[in-house]
């Protein structure tokens, strides 16, 4: 593979550029990969010159024009295509192909393909995964062909995957890895996360695409200065991505997880600033998420601690083994300790570490575990954590919880109800909702219950965020206010809930069924709220309760 630098590439994911041949000459197009035009090795696609008006930007403009490139109208993206049906679409004016279980109508893309229509037609009417993997497996095909997506490949009884597509050299198709081989007979094959990479002189960025709103758990383990295991857990599977870099890199890396797009980026600093010919080697495999994995424990140390108010602390934990973990949005962890020979356990939902500083979403994802802990005089674990010092050891579980981010993918208006430290899962969710770009959050209302004014956590910060973003409305309700309090008083009740919903829908086109609710607080609070929603006729799929 030729050197890949940050830039724009016609056949890649839109963020890479081919530097050119070793003699300094540039190929006809900068698509990268394949067989060299002159020598017959390297990049065969460089033989083809695209006609004027058929550049990558022209293709993007065509995709944005509103023209139906799928040829199937409103059914696009929802069809289940059998291999028999796929085989019928094998002509240049009606060309479908399948890559990694996804079927695309590439008829419109043929004249835009950097390798020429003939190369793309080799996969027409077939499962072209093997051919794709042989030629350019790093290409972000789903982004390029997103407007051509027809649906998924649905194997049937007589379907023999070894017969649907045979490479030109008539050799048996190579298994992508042990997982696709082991799952060749499964009705729903396991799709590994797509991979990409870009580099600058001093940095290299590794990219995985896990799917929109997949909300992956991420764990990065360092073996040595060149080898890393990147574990991505989502959709009930654990994907082990072993990266062996071409040269040494510094540790730790910086991590960015796009919860909306499922894009995971790991940025490593090179030990020696230079342009690499290749990133190295990637080995991928997957396995079903096992109970033993969920129940495993991690040894951490207290890296940072700060006081929020008279009885609440922010505590930042880092893994003692030096590896990095990302807790998915809305998930919680368990903290373990032993008192007089008896194990005690308590659940905590991590908060973003931006709470230690600026109260805003941050460019890079928190790769430590940050807890907000209220110290109760009668609490066992809360006292231990409240009294902990920097350097102390804390044992935690891996992320747990039933929150499914995909439940809110098509929602636009939200009401969040939190009581006391039940605000903890809401910090990350509020930041995420306000940052959404594809389907923007239109209205977001926080109803925050506490006892006294001194118990309200981050009151000033929420007020400032509310002033900056008109979509956010925050209302505080106190059960034991002092004489200076001019806001709402009481506990969660039908009247408070009905008034909140009415105010939320006022001057909008939304109705009750459009609202998505998220609730977290003490057991008595969530139990009462659950009954209120039932009495008001709201459906279960409109509400998520965060329960430890």
Secondary structure, 3 states (H helix, E strand, C coil): CCCEEECCCCCCCCCEEECCCCCCCCCCCCCCCCCCCCCCCCCHHHHCCCCCCCCHHHHHHHHCCCCCCCCCHHHCCCEEECHHHHHHCEECCEEEEEECCEEEECCCCHHHCCCCHHHHHCCCCCECHHHHHHHHCCCCHHHHCHHHEEEEECCCCCCCHHHHCCCCCCCCCCCCCHHHHHCCCCCCCCCCCEEEEEECCCEEEEEEECCCCCCCEEEEEECCCCEEEEEEEECCEEEEEEEEECCCECCCCEEEEECCCCEEEEEEEECCCCCCCCCEEEEEEEEECCHHHHHCEEEEEEEEEEECCCCEEEEEEEECCCCEEECCCCCEEEEEEEECCEEEEEEECCCCHHHHCCCCCCCCCCCCEEEEEECCCCCCHHHHHHCCCCCCEEEEECCECCCCHHHHCCCCEEEEEEEHHHHHHHHHHHHHHHHCCCCCCCEEEEEEEECCHHHCCCHHHHHHHHHHCCCEEEEEEECCCCCCCCCEECCCCHHHHHHHHHHHHCCCCCCHHHEEEEEECCHHHHHHHHHHHHHCCCCHHHEEECCC
